[in-house]
Amino acid sequence: MPESNEPLASNCNKAVTVSKQGFTHDEFEFPSVLKGKHVLLATESFGPVNGVSRTTLSLVQYLRAHSVHVAVVAPEFNGLKSQTEKNENMEIRLRGYPMPYDTSLSVVYPFRIDKLFATAFKQQQQPDVIYLASPASLGFQILLQLQQLTHQPPVLLNFQTDLSAYIEILFPFPLSYWGMWVFRSVQGYLFSHPSVRTIFFPSRGVREYLEKAGVPSSKLLNLRRGVKTDLFSPSARSEQYREELAPNNEIILVCVARLAAEKGFEFLAEVARSLIAKNFPFKLVIVGGNCKADVAREVQDLFLGMENFVTFTGFLQGEQLARAYASADMFVHCSITETFGLVVLEAMASGLPVVARDMGGPSEIVADKESGYLVDPSDLEGFVSCVERLGQDAELRSTMGMCGRDIALQATWEKINNRVAWQIAEALSKNNRTSTMTTKFTRPDLYSWSSQLSYMRVTGQILIICGVWLGLILTWWLVRASLVVKTSSLWVRHAFGRILSL
């Protein structure tokens, strides 16, 4: 399967073309073979406001709008349990262990896949296809148990969160090496299984990681995220809102991110302090929150003494979020753990120039010196200088903003989701649909010696995965109780919570 190696932000002086991944269909044509099919979509995050959730929700809505039966499986969120929606749309919530510092995310308890199928598809024992979004505790269990099926439905996997990157930053050597090796080994083993037909990845760095884990290159396919260009648009700009935020016509910087330590807020606080020291007239608007009030409070404490320069809006969605983007003068992005960085694309769609640290997904979204600036992750002074340069040149802001808007227009959700739909259709065409649709789930015959070995092997694998998670949780609590954590930055505490939750 061919893929485009061109960055999304190639050049604003020419049309940005997006590969159709080898298909000869119109980019807005929906594959008719999918209509009426049953898709089991499992995701680790469906409800909290983050890039993974928005990406997954967009795909679910797109498929359902084209008469595809999609059953969504996700961990319980704030007590939200399994429910059946109208039009036979199913949402199944599984119980799990809530993560420290972010109870909206959980490690799912062990479950049986045959019961999951029976709940989701009452008349059809197996789905036609399985789609896994950012697989972790839920996705890993599904991939393991699929190996017990006589006839396995094709699986497509969207790798949106690099868990090992958090481990590498969080833990000291050799614990970091061990943690990375465990996750890489588990992912490489599960993702290489024949049932996994396509693995979507958002950036070159993620592809390199997957190849290092031993995943066959033939399964890997680049898939970037989309953006609602009708919602996130320069037309959402509000002069009244600008006056409320910056009554003295200061330059408005906006940052949109969940209030968590791994989002680079320590770096952003240093940027703000440097701008204040240089007497640069600015207002920093931070959009985002956290379901744990103490976590949000600790991030806010990083900006103590800067209350006259910094405004926290809390979570914003829809038109309010679009207004916050469009009413600013530039977007600042300080996280270095993003596999893509949807907020960067939303800012560009809103007509904002972007200043971002040059690492991860944003490096492939922002056209350096065209739609914004990419700065070395450790170069604080360079980051501040780019902000100053944009703040002092309204024409430059306008030119870069228009370039970013042009790039974003090539990345609509309809185009992105349509590519996924065609990949699902291709996976189905290579599968024996008749046997898949008529074969019921068969549990191993416990009186068969070979079946007993197979059953014990998969059961052992599940126990190993659970042991890894429990080991990490135990390590976290031990580290948290130590003097080191009591005197360390908030980043260490919440980065670990993020690792477990994703």
C-alpha positions in Angstrom: 0.0 0.0 0.0 1.7 3.2 -1.1 1.8 6.2 1.1 2.7 9.8 0.8 6.0 10.8 2.5 5.4 14.5 1.9 4.7 16.5 5.0 1.2 18.0 5.2 2.8 21.5 5.2 4.8 21.3 2.0 4.7 24.7 0.4 2.0 27.4 0.5 2.9 28.6 -3.0 1.6 25.5 -4.6 -1.5 23.3 -4.1 -1.0 20.8 -1.3 -1.9 17.3 -2.8 -2.8 14.4 -0.7 -2.2 10.8 -1.8 -5.3 8.7 -2.4 -3.3 5.7 -1.1 -3.3 4.0 -4.5 -7.1 4.0 -5.1 -8.6 5.2 -8.3 -11.9 6.5 -6.8 -13.1 10.1 -6.2 -11.9 11.3 -2.9 -15.4 12.0 -1.7 -16.9 8.8 -3.0 -18.0 6.4 -0.2 -17.3 2.7 -0.8 -20.8 1.2 -1.3 -19.6 -2.3 -0.1 -19.4 -0.9 3.5 -23.1 0.0 3.7 -24.9 -2.3 6.1 -21.7 -3.8 7.4 -21.0 -4.2 11.1 -17.9 -2.5 12.6 -16.7 -3.0 16.2 -14.8 0.2 17.1 -12.8 -0.1 20.3 -11.1 3.0 21.7 -9.3 3.9 25.0 -10.8 7.4 25.0 -14.4 8.2 24.0 -15.9 11.1 25.9 -13.1 13.3 27.3 -12.1 16.3 25.2 -8.8 15.4 23.5 -7.5 14.8 20.0 -7.9 11.0 20.1 -11.6 11.3 21.1 -12.4 13.9 18.5 -10.7 11.9 15.8 -12.6 8.7 16.7 -15.9 10.5 17.2 -15.6 12.0 13.7 -15.0 8.6 12.1 -17.9 7.1 14.0 -20.3 9.8 12.8 -19.0 9.6 9.3 -19.5 5.8 9.0 -22.9 5.9 10.6 -24.0 8.7 8.3 -23.3 6.2 5.4 -25.4 3.4 6.8 -22.5 1.5 8.5 -23.5 -0.2 11.8 -20.8 0.9 14.3 -20.7 -0.4 17.8 -18.4 1.6 20.0 -16.6 0.0 22.9 -14.7 2.1 25.5 -13.9 2.2 29.2 -16.5 3.7 31.6 -16.2 7.5 31.7 -17.3 9.2 35.0 -19.7 6.4 35.7 -21.2 6.3 32.2 -22.2 2.7 31.5 -23.3 0.7 28.5 -26.2 2.2 26.7 -28.1 1.7 23.4 -28.7 4.8 21.3 -31.4 5.5 18.7 -31.1 4.1 15.2 -29.4 0.9 16.6 -26.2 2.8 17.4 -24.5 0.9 20.2 -22.1 2.3 22.8 -20.7 -0.2 25.3 -18.8 0.9 28.3 -16.5 -1.6 30.1 -15.4 -1.3 33.7 -11.8 -0.6 34.6 -9.4 0.9 37.1 -9.4 4.7 37.0 -6.0 6.3 36.6 -4.4 8.5 39.3 -4.9 12.2 38.6 -7.3 11.6 35.7 -10.3 9.5 36.6 -11.8 9.9 33.1 -9.3 7.3 31.8 -9.1 3.6 32.9 -7.3 0.4 32.5 -10.0 -2.0 31.4 -10.6 -5.1 33.5 -10.4 -8.5 31.7 -13.4 -9.4 29.6 -14.6 -12.1 27.2 -14.7 -11.2 23.6 -17.6 -13.6 22.8 -19.8 -11.8 25.3 -18.7 -8.5 23.9 -19.6 -9.6 20.4 -23.0 -10.9 21.6 -23.8 -7.6 23.3 -22.8 -5.5 20.3 -24.2 -7.7 17.5 -27.2 -9.8 18.6 -28.0 -11.4 15.3 -24.5 -11.5 13.9 -22.0 -13.3 16.2 -18.9 -11.5 14.7 -18.4 -8.0 13.3 -17.3 -7.7 9.7 -14.3 -5.7 10.8 -12.7 -4.4 13.9 -11.2 -0.9 14.3 -8.9 -0.1 17.2 -8.2 3.5 18.1 -5.0 4.0 20.2 -5.0 0.4 21.5 -3.8 -0.1 25.1 -5.5 -2.1 27.9 -8.7 -2.5 25.8 -7.2 -3.0 22.4 -4.5 -5.3 23.7 -7.1 -7.7 25.2 -9.1 -7.7 21.9 -6.0 -8.5 19.8 -5.0 -11.4 22.2 -8.5 -13.0 22.3 -8.9 -12.7 18.6 -6.3 -15.4 18.2 -8.8 -17.8 19.7 -11.2 -17.3 16.8 -11.4 -19.9 14.0 -12.2 -17.2 11.5 -10.9 -13.8 12.5 -12.4 -10.5 11.2 -9.9 -8.1 9.7 -8.5 -5.5 12.1 -7.5 -1.9 11.3 -5.5 0.0 13.9 -4.9 3.7 14.4 -1.7 4.3 16.4 -2.3 7.8 17.8 -0.4 7.7 21.1 3.2 6.8 21.6 3.3 5.4 25.1 7.0 4.6 25.1 7.8 8.3 24.6 6.3 9.1 28.0 8.1 6.2 29.6 11.5 7.3 28.2 11.1 10.8 29.5 9.6 9.9 32.9 11.7 7.1 34.2 15.5 7.1 34.9 17.7 4.5 33.2 17.5 1.5 33.3 13.8 1.6 34.3 13.0 3.7 31.2 14.8 1.1 29.0 12.8 -1.7 30.6 9.5 0.0 30.2 10.1 1.0 26.6 11.2 -2.6 25.8 8.1 -4.1 27.4 5.7 -1.8 25.4 7.6 -2.2 22.2 7.7 -5.9 22.5 4.0 -6.2 23.3 3.0 -3.9 20.5 5.3 -5.5 18.0 3.9 -9.0 18.8 0.3 -8.0 18.7 0.4 -5.7 15.7 2.3 -8.3 13.6 -0.6 -10.8 13.8 -2.1 -11.7 10.4 -5.5 -10.4 11.5 -4.1 -6.8 11.6 -4.3 -5.6 8.0 -3.6 -1.9 8.3 -1.9 0.3 10.9 -2.5 4.0 10.5 0.3 6.2 11.8 0.3 10.1 12.1 4.0 11.0 11.6 7.4 9.7 10.5 8.6 9.3 14.0 5.8 6.9 14.9 6.5 4.9 11.7 10.1 4.5 12.7 9.1 3.4 16.2 6.7 0.8 14.8 9.3 -0.6 12.4 11.7 -0.8 15.3 9.1 -2.8 17.2 9.1 -5.3 14.3 5.8 -4.4 12.6 5.9 -5.2 8.9 6.2 -2.1 6.8 3.5 -3.4 4.4 0.9 -2.8 7.1 1.8 0.8 7.8 -0.1 3.6 6.2 0.2 7.4 6.9 -3.0 9.0 8.1 -3.1 12.5 9.4 -6.1 14.1 11.2 -8.7 16.3 9.8 -10.1 19.6 10.8 -13.5 21.3 10.6 -12.6 24.2 8.4 -16.1 25.6 8.5 -16.1 25.8 12.3 -12.4 26.7 12.8 -12.2 29.7 10.5 -11.0 33.3 10.6 -14.7 34.3 10.3 -15.1 33.2 14.0 -13.0 36.2 15.1 -14.7 38.5 17.6 -13.5 42.0 18.2 -15.6 42.3 21.4 -13.9 39.1 22.8 -10.5 40.5 21.9 -11.2 43.7 23.8 -12.2 41.7 26.8 -9.0 39.7 26.7 -6.7 42.6 25.7 -8.2 45.9 26.6 -5.0 47.8 25.8 -4.6 46.1 22.4 -1.9 43.7 23.5 -0.8 40.8 21.2 -2.9 37.8 22.1 -1.2 34.4 22.3 -3.4 31.4 22.6 -2.5 27.9 23.7 -5.1 25.1 23.6 -4.2 21.9 25.6 -5.4 19.7 28.4 -4.0 21.1 31.7 -1.4 18.4 32.3 2.3 18.5 32.9 3.4 16.7 29.7 1.8 19.4 27.6 4.9 21.6 28.1 3.4 24.2 30.5 6.7 24.6 32.4 8.3 25.7 29.1 5.4 28.0 28.3 5.7 29.6 31.8 9.3 30.4 31.0 8.3 31.9 27.7 5.8 34.1 29.5 8.4 35.2 32.0 10.9 36.1 29.3 8.3 38.2 27.4 7.4 40.0 30.6 11.1 40.8 31.2 11.4 42.2 27.7 8.3 44.4 28.2 6.6 42.7 25.3 2.8 43.7 25.4 1.0 40.4 25.4 -1.9 38.4 26.8 -1.6 34.6 27.0 -4.9 32.8 26.8 -4.7 29.1 27.9 -7.7 27.1 26.9 -8.2 23.7 28.5 -8.8 22.0 31.8 -8.5 18.7 33.7 -11.2 16.7 35.4 -8.9 16.6 38.5 -9.0 20.1 40.0 -5.7 19.7 41.8 -3.9 18.8 38.6 -5.3 21.9 36.9 -4.4 24.0 39.9 -0.8 22.9 39.9 -0.5 23.9 36.2 -2.0 27.2 37.0 0.5 27.7 39.9 3.3 27.7 37.3 2.0 31.1 36.3 1.8 32.6 39.7 2.7 36.3 39.6 1.7 36.6 36.0 -2.1 37.0 36.5 -2.1 40.3 34.6 -0.7 38.5 31.6 -2.3 35.1 31.6 -6.0 34.0 31.4 -7.3 30.5 31.9 -10.6 29.9 30.2 -11.2 26.2 31.2 -12.6 23.7 28.6 -14.1 25.3 25.5 -15.8 23.5 22.7 -17.6 24.3 19.4 -18.1 27.9 18.6 -16.6 29.1 21.8 -13.3 27.3 21.0 -13.4 28.5 17.5 -13.8 32.1 18.7 -10.8 31.7 21.1 -8.6 30.6 18.2 -9.7 33.1 15.7 -9.6 36.1 18.1 -5.9 35.6 18.9 -2.9 36.8 17.0 -0.8 33.7 17.1 -0.8 30.1 18.4 1.9 28.8 20.7 2.5 25.1 21.1 5.0 23.8 23.7 4.3 20.1 24.0 6.9 17.7 22.7 5.0 14.5 23.2 2.4 14.9 20.4 2.1 12.2 17.7 0.1 14.7 15.6 -1.1 17.8 17.3 -4.7 18.4 16.3 -4.9 21.8 18.0 -2.1 23.0 15.7 -4.2 22.2 12.7 -7.2 23.8 14.2 -5.2 27.0 14.9 -4.0 27.1 11.3 -7.6 26.6 10.0 -8.5 29.6 12.1 -5.9 31.7 10.2 -3.2 31.9 13.0 0.5 31.7 12.5 2.0 29.0 14.8 5.1 29.0 17.0 5.9 25.4 18.0 8.7 23.3 19.4 10.1 21.2 16.5 9.3 17.6 17.7 6.6 15.1 16.9 3.5 15.7 14.8 3.6 19.5 14.7 6.9 19.3 12.8 5.0 17.8 9.9 2.0 20.2 10.1 3.7 23.6 10.3 5.6 24.8 7.2 8.6 26.5 8.9 8.9 30.1 8.0 5.7 29.9 5.9 2.8 29.1 8.2 4.8 29.7 11.3 8.1 28.8 13.1 9.5 25.5 14.3 12.0 26.0 17.1 14.5 23.5 18.7 12.7 22.0 21.7 15.4 23.3 24.1 15.8 26.8 22.6 13.8 29.0 24.9 15.3 32.3 23.6 14.6 31.2 20.0 11.0 30.5 20.8 10.6 33.9 22.5 12.3 35.7 19.5 9.8 34.1 17.1 6.9 35.3 19.2 8.4 38.8 19.3 9.0 38.8 15.5 5.4 37.9 14.8 4.0 40.2 17.4 5.8 43.2 15.9 4.8 42.5 12.2 1.1 42.4 11.5 1.7 41.8 7.8 3.8 38.7 8.5 1.1 37.4 10.8 -1.4 37.8 8.1 0.7 36.1 5.4 1.6 33.2 7.6 -2.0 32.9 8.8 -3.3 32.7 5.2 -0.7 30.0 4.4 -1.8 27.9 7.4 -5.4 28.3 6.4 -4.6 27.0 2.9 -2.8 24.0 4.3 -5.7 23.2 6.7 -8.2 23.3 3.8 -6.5 20.2 2.4 -7.1 18.2 5.6 -10.9 18.1 6.1 -12.4 15.3 8.2 -14.4 14.1 5.2 -11.3 13.5 3.2 -9.5 11.8 6.1 -12.4 9.6 7.1 -13.1 8.6 3.5 -9.5 7.3 3.2 -10.2 5.2 6.3 -13.4 3.9 4.8 -11.7 2.8 1.6 -9.0 1.0 3.7 -11.8 -0.9 5.6 -13.3 -1.8 2.2 -10.0 -3.1 1.0 -9.6 -5.2 4.1 -13.0 -6.7 3.6 -12.4 -7.5 0.0 -9.4 -9.6 1.0 -11.3 -11.4 3.7 -13.6 -14.4 3.2 -16.8 -12.5 3.9 -19.1 -15.6 3.8 -17.2 -17.5 6.4 -16.7 -14.4 8.6 -20.4 -13.5 8.6 -21.6 -17.0 9.3 -19.0 -18.3 11.7 -19.9 -18.1 15.3 -17.5 -17.5 18.1 -16.0 -20.9 19.1 -14.3 -21.3 22.5 -11.4 -23.7 22.7 -12.3 -27.4 23.3 -10.9 -27.9 26.8 -10.7 -31.7 26.1 -8.3 -31.1 23.2 -4.7 -31.1 24.3 -3.7 -28.6 21.5 -6.6 -26.4 22.4 -5.6 -26.4 26.1 -2.1 -25.3 25.2 -3.5 -22.5 22.9 -5.9 -21.4 25.6 -3.2 -21.4 28.3 -0.8 -19.5 26.0 -3.3 -16.7 25.4 -4.4 -16.6 29.0 -0.7 -16.3 30.0 -0.2 -13.5 27.6 -3.2 -11.6 29.1 -1.8 -12.2 32.6 1.6 -10.8 31.5 -0.1 -7.7 30.0 -2.1 -7.2 33.2 1.1 -7.8 35.3 2.9 -5.1 33.3 0.2 -2.6 34.0 -0.1 -3.5 37.6 3.7 -3.3 37.9 3.7 0.2 36.5 0.9 1.2 38.8 2.8 -0.1 41.8 6.0 1.6 40.7 4.1 4.8 40.4 2.7 4.6 44.0 6.2 3.8 45.3 7.8 6.7 43.5 5.0 9.0 44.6 5.6 8.1 48.2 9.3 8.9 48.0 11.0 12.1 49.0 12.1 12.6 45.4 8.6 13.0 44.1 7.7 15.3 47.0 10.3 17.7 45.9 10.1 17.1 42.1 8.1 19.0 39.5 4.4 18.2 38.9 5.4 16.9 35.4 6.7 13.6 36.8 3.5 12.8 38.7 1.1 13.5 35.9 3.1 12.2 33.0 2.9 8.7 34.6 -0.9 9.1 34.9 -0.9 10.0 31.2 1.1 6.9 30.3 -1.3 4.6 32.1 -4.4 6.4 30.8 -3.4 6.2 27.1 
